[in-house]
Amino acid sequence: MLRQSNDFLASPVGQAQNGTPSTWGIAMTSRSESALITLRRIMHVTDTNARALARRTGLTLAQMIVLEIVAEDDRTTPKEIARRSGVSQATITSLIDKLEARELVTRRRSVQDRRLIRVAATEAGRRLLANAPNPLYAAFSAKFEALPEWEQLMLLAGLERVANLMNADTVEALPHADEARPAI
């Protein structure tokens, strides 16, 4: 499979108007351009999916991810949600505030340790999740989990490397709803 990918990048699919090797109809001059085009395609499909999800549920992708994490464990804390989603506690607090305002989650103090806040999904939050499938992420997860472990690890390492090359290794994993995505 890796060999096929390298062969694909090494040989043109077609030719641009000027005779330059072309992939997806765009003149290619380097593998870095091909990598950037692939990243733009990935961003496009994830953005399209996120907009469709927002139209169906009224939630941003970030809010939906937080709601999914909370629904898995009604004893989870904001710190755990932040860890699992790859964002700061300040961002999680804002996302939980928005979900709580829509009555999709509740906060409550732990009985054992009053300093701890637990976040739980409400019945309305669970219904919204049940009726709002996210086919892109479900399909990706199913396909990814079906890969052999070595390939999963290789892809993860490659994605982490790409994030590093783009200086995205320190960026929060969930954008704020009002944050514009920069073009690549």
PETAMO-V495079 format. One record per pair of residues at least 24 apart in sequence whose ideal C-beta (glycine too) atoms are under 8 Angstrom apart, sorted by the first residue. I is the first residue (numbers start at 1). J is the second residue. D is the distance in whole Angstrom. If there is no record, write none. Layout:
# PETAMO-V495079
<<I J D> <I J D>>
This chain:
# PETAMO-V495079
<<1 151 8> <2 154 8> <9 34 6> <35 162 8> <36 184 5> <39 162 7> <39 184 5> <40 183 8> <40 184 5> <43 181 7> <43 184 7> <45 136 7> <46 136 7> <47 181 7> <49 134 7> <49 135 8> <49 136 4> <49 137 8> <53 132 7> <53 134 6> <56 132 6> <57 128 6> <57 132 4> <58 102 8> <59 99 8> <59 128 7> <59 132 8> <60 177 5> <61 174 7> <62 87 8> <62 91 8> <62 95 6> <62 174 4> <62 175 7> <62 176 7> <62 177 7> <63 95 6> <63 98 6> <63 99 6> <63 177 8> <64 129 8> <64 132 7> <64 134 7> <65 174 6> <66 92 7> <66 95 5> <66 96 7> <66 99 6> <66 174 8> <67 99 6> <67 104 6> <67 105 7> <67 121 6> <67 125 6> <67 128 7> <67 129 6> <68 129 6> <70 99 8> <70 105 5> <70 119 5> <70 120 7> <70 121 5> <70 125 7> <71 121 4> <71 125 6> <71 126 6> <71 129 6> <74 118 7> <74 119 8> <74 120 4> <74 121 7> <75 118 5> <75 120 8> <76 118 7> <76 119 6> <77 116 6> <77 117 6> <77 118 6> <77 119 7> <78 117 6> <78 119 6> <81 119 7> <85 173 6> <85 174 6> <86 172 7> <86 173 3> <86 174 7> <87 172 4> <87 173 6> <87 174 5> <88 172 6> <91 172 6> <91 174 7> <91 176 7> <94 176 7> <95 174 8> <99 125 7> <104 128 6>>
